[in-house]
Amino acid sequence: MGMHLSRTIAEGRAFMQMIDGKAVDAESGERLDIRCPSDGKVFASIPASAAADVDRAMAAARAAFENGPWRPHAGIRTRPHSDPTVPAG
């Protein structure tokens, strides 16, 4: 079933987080190694996100919501059900 997961780190499996439409690392620059549970070998690396990264992401999401092209449609998302067969209210 494909190559062993522990080989992927050597092949560039260093993932980033998406904030404001850009792939970025954690503000601290710290990373977490992800290990294969079957053999303990590192197969990926991800940003060690912290509160500052969440704040950045939330600010970007708020700005996108307030200024994005979908703003005129924001009311559509306030319905409790998105299923068109469920009556509103």
N, C-alpha and C positions, 0 to 999 in steps of 0.2 A: 504494500500500500504506500508507495512513494518512499522518499528518503527519510531517515530517522530525524526526528525533530531537533536533536542536539546539534546537528550539522548546520542548521539554518542561521545560527548566530555568526558563524564564520562566513556566511553568504550574505550578510547585511541585514539581518532581522533586528535592526535597531529602530523601533517604532517611535513616532512623535505624536503629540496631541494636536488637535485642530482647534485653534482659537482665532476668531475673526477671519476665517477663511485661509489661515496660514498654518502650515505645519511648524510647530514650535516645541522646544524642549521646556522642561520645568524652569521656572525663573531662577531657582537655586543652581541649576545645572546638574543636580543629582539625578541618578538613574537607578532603577531596580532591575536586577537580573531575574528572569523568569526561568525556572528549572523544570525539567521533565520529571514528573513524579515517579516514573519507573526506574530512572537511573541517576537522577540528581544532576544531570548535566544541564548547563545553561543553553537555552535554545532561542531566547529573545531578550531584548532590553527595552524597557519603557521608561518614560519620564516619571520621576518621583514627585508627583504633583502635590502641592500643599495649598494652604488657604489663599496665598497670594495668587496662585494659578486659577483657583476657583473664582476669585474676585475679578481677575482679568477676563475670564470666560463669561462671567455674568454681565460685566460691563459691555462686552462685545455683543452678547445676545440682546441686551436691553437696547443698545444703539441700533442693532439690526431690526429689532421689532419696531422701534419708534420711527426709524427713517427708511426702512426697507420698502420694496415695491408692494408687499402684501399688506401693508398697514390698512388700506381701505377695507380689507376683508377680515379685520380682526374680530368683528362681531360674530362671524360665522363660528369661531372657535368657542364661543361662550355657551353654546347649547350643551346640555348635559349628555346627549347621545349623538354620536355621529352617524348612527344607522338611520337612513331615510324612512324606514318602515316604522320607527318609533315616533309617536306624536310628540311635538314640542310642548313643554309646559306641563 
